[in-house]
Every structure is written in structure tokens, then in C-alpha cells.
């Protein structure tokens, strides 16, 4: 069953932090201010990974205008194949960022 897997973190926060910082530094030098959009489940199995990402973003220490994250539990919000919350919820949360960031849409 899709989504039924157990997420296990093989490294702790401190061990992952330098790699996360290098990755974000590279993205920021190339693109400028960043917005991460997390589609991870915020409960159950993926919650561990979702919380670890949130913690890394907070620990990075930048103002939200330079590095921010929007969480959208895709499996919960789009349950049963309904896509309407992609526009009513996700676009509402991401929309203000689109005005200040360049983006590609296909």
C-alpha cells in the first residue's frame, strides 16, 4: 500500500545539519530567496521526516523572507483523488510567495 512505509532517520539532526546548510547555501547563491513546499504527511509515518525538515529550516536562522517553508499534507488534503484543495489551500499559502519569487510553470 502506498504511504504505508515506516520512515527511519539514519542520522540525527546534528549530523544532517552541515549537509542541509551546504545544500541551502548552494540554492540561495543560485536562486536567491527560497520557499520549500513540503507535501509530506504531517502525521503518522512521514511526520518524523516532515518535522526534521521544519527543524532544519528553523535552525538555519534566516528571516522568512529569505527562507520559508509551506507544509501541505497532500495525502490528507487530496484524499480520494480530490484536487480542489490544491488551489483552495495550497495556492492560498504559496500565492504570496509567488509574487516575490521567480518560478517556472509548465
N, C-alpha and C positions, 0 to 999 in steps of 0.2 A: 504494500500500500504506500502510495506517495505521501511523504511527510511523516511517516511512522518511524523513521530512523532516530536513534539517540545521538545527540551531539556531545562529543567529548573534547575538552580542551587539553591538548597535549603539553601546552606551555602556559605558565602563569602570566599575569598582567605585566610584571617587570621584564620578563623575557621577551614579550611581544612588543613592548613599547618602543625600543630603538628601531625596529623594522617598520612599525606604523609611522613613526616620525619621519624616517627616510622616505617612505612612500608618499606621505602628505607633502613633505618639503618638495619633492620632485613634481608632484601635481601642481602645487602652488606656484612653483617657478615657471611652469609651462602655461598654466591657465589662469592664475590669479586666485581670487576668492572662490571657495568651493562649497558646494552643497552635496551632501551624501543623502541618497534616498534609500532607506533600508526597507526591503519588502519581507524581512524575516518575521516569523511568528513571534509575537511578544510573550506568549505563554507556552507552556509545555516544552518540547524538545529543543527548539531553536532559541528559547529565551536566554539561555546561557551565552550563546554567540551574540545575540542582539544586545544584551547588557554589556558584554565585553567591548563591543564597538562603541556604545554610548559612553562607557567609561574612558576609552582611549580618546574620543573626541573631546570630552570634558577636560581630561588631563593635559591635552595639547596646549590649552591655555589661551587660545585666541578668542577674540571677540566674535560673536555670532555673525557679524557682517563679513568676516574673513573665512570662517569655517563653521558650518552648521550642519545639522542632520534632521531629516524628517523621517519619522517611522510610520509605516503603513503596513499593517498586518494583512498581507494580500489574501492569505487563505481564509482568514476570518471575514474580511470586508467583502470579498468576492465569492463567498460561499455559494455553491450551486451553480456556478458559471455566470452569475450576475456581474456585469461590468460597470453598472451605473455609478458605483462609489468611486471608480477611478476618476471620474470627473467631479462628482459632488464633494468628495472628501480629499482625495489625493491632489487634484488640481487646485483646490482651495488652499491647501497647505503649501504647495510648491509654487503656486502662482506669484506671490510677492517676490520670490527669488528670481523668477524668470525675467522680471523687468530689469534686474541689475546684473544678471549673468548672461553671457552669450551662450547659446545652446544650438544643437543640431536636431532637427526633427525630420523624419523621413516618412 
